Structure formats: structure tokens, C-alpha cells
Amino acid sequence: MTEHPDIRLAVLDMAGTTVADDGLVETAFGAALLAAGVAPGSSREPELWTHVRDTMGQSKIEVFRAVFDEDTAQLANRAFEQSYNDQIDDGRAVPLPGAAEAIGELRAAGILVTLTTGFSRATQQRLITGLGWDGIADLVLCPEDAGGRGRPYPDMVLTALLRLRVDDVAQIAVVGDTASDIRTGRKYAGQSLDREPSDRHERNTSGTPLPFGQSRQTLRCPGHDFEPRGIDRAESNVVGLE
């Protein structure tokens, strides 16, 4: 295992990393594309799904702004949020096995924990409340809390560093399940750990499943520190138990 400096802050992604994503995000994107006037089977649909997959983990409104005009992007974003919120209300959003325990063990070890997302603040809070996770982390951030820029920019990570008064970017570990998470970790020279995605996704040659839309080539970013593991294994890496 790669040697790391003393970690004081773990920045954990939510959907797909600490929260199970058994098709929730994909369903919400489908609703968003329909609201934007993209019919199933239309000529533009394949390129838009490619864009969605390539930008997985990023700020949702920015994902839509990249392919639609502002009015249509806002319409698509509202449809995405409504679909995801409805799925939360239906009880489909659940923690990944071991996630809550891993967060608790990190904090018990004196490591600060920040939960981050590409969702809006309202959807993120709805998710946290639905999970019963109010107060589970030291800090909860969305792109709005960091000037509007989400992943792969390091803004949320650096906002966490400033708010929690961490001394050095090298004392931060970023944990996520997409290429955007990995790039975020590398952009500020901290540590990047990629979490083992859910079983419904494509698997690599070692049997580790890959997240929705993320190929082996996409996740093989130069310089990332660990092969995909479960969130409970990521906790062991951060606190140095392995």
C-alpha cells in the first residue's frame, strides 16, 4: 500500500459511494432528458447519454448546461431533482453496507468527515434526512456551497479544508466512485481512493464492479492511489489499519 501522510479529513462522495445507487441516478437522468424534449430512440439520445456517463459525479445543472440552453437546462434539472426526490420518498435511497459504520469509525479515529455531492443543496438535504444521516458528518457540501463549481474542480474539497481548518491538502483523502472523483483528488494533490461500485455495474477482470457509465479505461486515471474497494475498506486505508 502507498504510504500517505497523516490524514485529518476524509471527503466522501454520496450517491454510488456511501449511498447505494441501484439505478436511481440513471432513472432521474432519463426523466430529465424526457423533460428536455429528448424522446427515447431519437437521433440525439445516444450522444446525450454518452455525455451523462462522461460527466457522472459532476454538478447536475452544469451537466445540463453543457448540452442545452439555459431554460432547457433548468427544466431538465428540475425534472432530475423531482425524479430523484420521488425515489428518496419511495425509500429507494439506502446506505451502502458498512457506510455509516465506516463514517463513525473515521470520526472516532479523529478524522473529520465531509459528505459531498453533485446534487443541489435541497436534494442533498432530502437525501441525508431520508437516510437518517443528519449529523453523521462534520460537514456536508454541494456545489452551491463552493461557489457553484462541483467536480472535477477541487472547490468542494478546498471549501472543506478551509471550514474545518485543516492545515495541509496532503492531509485530505477523497473517496468516490467516478473518474470525476479521482480527478478532484488529484487536482489538489491530496489522496484519491476509488470506492467499489455496486454489483449491478460492469465488472473488471478482478471481479470488481464498475459504476454506471464508467469504463475500466475511464477509471484508470494516472496517479490515483488505490484499486476500487468497498467503502469499509476505504475507511481502513484512511486510518492506516492495513
C-alpha positions in Angstrom: 0.0 0.0 0.0 1.2 3.5 -0.8 2.4 5.5 2.2 0.4 8.6 3.0 0.8 11.5 5.4 -1.4 11.7 8.5 -4.9 12.1 7.2 -7.1 14.6 9.1 -10.0 14.9 6.6 -11.9 12.4 4.5 -14.1 13.8 1.8 -16.7 11.2 0.8 -19.0 11.2 -2.2 -22.6 10.3 -1.6 -24.5 8.6 -4.4 -22.6 5.5 -5.5 -20.0 5.8 -2.8 -21.7 5.9 0.6 -25.3 5.7 -0.7 -26.5 2.8 -2.9 -27.3 3.8 -6.5 -29.4 0.9 -7.8 -30.5 2.9 -10.9 -31.7 6.0 -9.1 -29.4 8.5 -10.9 -29.9 6.8 -14.2 -33.7 7.0 -13.8 -33.5 10.6 -12.8 -31.4 11.4 -15.9 -34.0 9.6 -18.0 -36.7 11.8 -16.6 -34.6 14.9 -17.2 -34.0 14.1 -20.9 -37.7 13.5 -21.4 -38.5 16.8 -19.9 -35.9 18.5 -22.2 -37.8 17.0 -25.2 -35.4 14.2 -25.9 -37.6 11.3 -26.9 -36.4 7.7 -26.4 -34.9 6.5 -29.7 -34.3 10.0 -31.1 -31.2 10.7 -33.0 -29.7 12.9 -30.2 -30.4 10.5 -27.4 -27.2 8.3 -27.7 -24.8 11.3 -27.6 -26.6 12.8 -24.6 -26.4 9.5 -22.7 -22.7 9.4 -23.5 -22.4 13.0 -22.1 -24.3 11.9 -19.0 -21.9 9.0 -18.4 -18.8 11.0 -19.1 -19.8 13.6 -16.6 -21.1 11.3 -13.8 -20.4 12.8 -10.4 -20.4 16.4 -11.6 -22.8 19.2 -10.8 -26.1 18.3 -12.4 -27.1 21.7 -13.5 -23.7 22.1 -15.2 -24.1 18.8 -16.9 -27.4 20.0 -18.5 -26.0 23.5 -19.3 -23.3 21.9 -21.4 -25.8 20.5 -23.8 -28.9 22.6 -23.5 -29.8 26.3 -23.5 -30.3 27.8 -20.0 -34.1 27.5 -20.0 -34.0 23.8 -21.1 -31.1 23.1 -18.7 -33.2 24.4 -15.8 -36.2 22.4 -16.9 -34.1 19.2 -17.2 -32.5 19.9 -13.8 -35.9 20.3 -12.1 -37.1 17.1 -13.6 -33.9 15.3 -12.5 -34.4 16.6 -8.9 -38.1 15.7 -8.8 -37.4 12.2 -10.0 -34.6 11.6 -7.5 -36.6 13.2 -4.7 -39.5 10.9 -5.5 -37.2 7.9 -5.3 -35.9 9.1 -1.9 -39.5 9.4 -0.7 -40.3 5.9 -2.0 -37.5 4.5 0.2 -35.2 3.6 -2.7 -32.2 5.5 -1.4 -30.4 3.4 1.2 -26.9 3.5 2.7 -24.3 1.1 1.2 -23.5 -1.7 3.6 -20.9 -0.5 6.1 -21.1 3.1 5.1 -22.5 4.6 8.3 -20.2 2.4 10.3 -17.1 3.5 8.3 -18.0 7.1 8.8 -18.4 6.5 12.5 -15.0 4.8 12.7 -13.3 7.6 10.8 -14.7 10.2 13.2 -13.8 8.0 16.2 -10.3 7.9 14.9 -10.2 11.7 15.0 -10.6 12.1 11.2 -13.0 14.8 10.1 -15.6 13.7 7.5 -17.2 15.8 4.8 -20.0 14.4 2.5 -20.1 15.9 -1.0 -22.5 15.6 -4.0 -23.2 16.9 -7.4 -26.9 17.4 -6.4 -28.4 20.7 -5.3 -28.5 21.6 -1.7 -32.2 20.8 -1.4 -31.8 17.3 -2.9 -28.7 16.6 -0.8 -30.5 17.5 2.4 -33.6 15.5 1.4 -31.3 12.5 0.8 -29.5 13.0 4.2 -32.8 13.3 6.0 -34.2 10.3 4.2 -31.2 8.2 5.2 -31.5 9.4 8.8 -28.0 10.8 8.5 -28.5 14.3 9.9 -25.4 15.0 12.0 -23.5 11.9 10.7 -20.6 14.0 9.2 -18.7 17.1 10.4 -19.7 18.9 7.2 -22.0 18.5 4.2 -21.3 20.3 0.9 -22.8 20.7 -2.5 -21.5 22.8 -5.5 -23.6 25.7 -4.3 -21.5 25.8 -1.1 -18.3 26.1 -3.0 -19.1 29.0 -5.4 -21.1 26.8 -7.8 -18.4 24.6 -9.2 -18.6 20.9 -8.5 -16.3 18.0 -9.5 -13.9 17.6 -11.2 -12.9 21.0 -9.8 -11.4 20.8 -6.2 -13.6 23.6 -4.9 -15.7 21.5 -2.5 -12.6 19.8 -1.1 -10.8 23.1 -0.6 -14.0 24.6 1.0 -14.0 21.7 3.4 -10.3 22.3 4.2 -11.0 26.0 5.0 -14.2 25.4 7.0 -12.7 22.6 9.1 -9.3 24.3 9.4 -7.2 21.5 8.1 -3.5 22.6 7.7 -2.4 20.8 4.6 -4.0 19.5 1.4 -1.8 16.4 1.8 -3.9 15.6 5.0 -7.0 15.0 2.9 -8.3 11.8 1.4 -11.0 11.9 -1.3 -13.2 8.8 -1.7 -15.5 8.4 -4.7 -16.7 6.0 -7.4 -16.3 8.0 -10.7 -13.4 9.4 -12.8 -14.6 12.9 -11.7 -13.9 12.0 -8.0 -10.5 10.7 -8.9 -9.6 13.8 -10.9 -10.8 16.0 -8.0 -8.5 14.2 -5.6 -5.5 14.6 -8.0 -6.2 18.3 -8.8 -5.2 19.5 -5.3 -2.5 16.8 -4.8 -4.4 15.1 -2.0 -5.1 11.3 -1.8 -7.7 9.8 -4.1 -9.4 6.5 -3.2 -12.0 5.0 -5.6 -14.7 3.1 -3.9 -16.0 -0.3 -5.1 -19.2 0.4 -7.0 -22.5 -1.6 -6.7 -22.9 -5.1 -8.1 -25.3 -4.1 -10.8 -22.5 -2.4 -12.8 -19.9 -3.8 -15.3 -17.1 -5.8 -13.6 -13.4 -5.6 -14.3 -11.1 -8.6 -14.8 -10.6 -9.0 -11.0 -14.4 -9.1 -10.4 -14.7 -5.6 -9.1 -17.9 -3.9 -10.5 -17.6 -0.5 -12.2 -20.1 2.4 -11.8 -22.8 3.4 -14.2 -21.1 4.6 -17.4 -17.6 4.3 -16.1 -15.3 2.0 -18.1 -12.0 0.5 -16.9 -10.2 3.0 -19.1 -12.1 5.9 -17.7 -11.3 5.0 -14.1 -7.6 4.2 -14.8 -6.6 7.8 -14.2 -2.8 8.4 -13.9 -1.7 8.7 -10.3 -4.8 7.5 -8.4 -3.8 5.6 -5.3 -6.0 2.5 -4.9 -7.9 0.0 -6.9 -11.7 0.1 -6.3 -12.7 -1.3 -2.9 -15.8 -1.1 -0.6 -16.3 2.0 1.5 -15.5 0.0 4.6 -12.1 -0.9 3.0 -11.5 2.8 2.1 -12.0 3.6 5.8 -9.3 1.1 6.7 -6.9 2.7 4.2 -7.6 6.2 5.6 -7.0 5.3 9.2 -4.0 3.1 8.3 -5.3 -0.2 9.6 -3.9 -2.2 6.6 
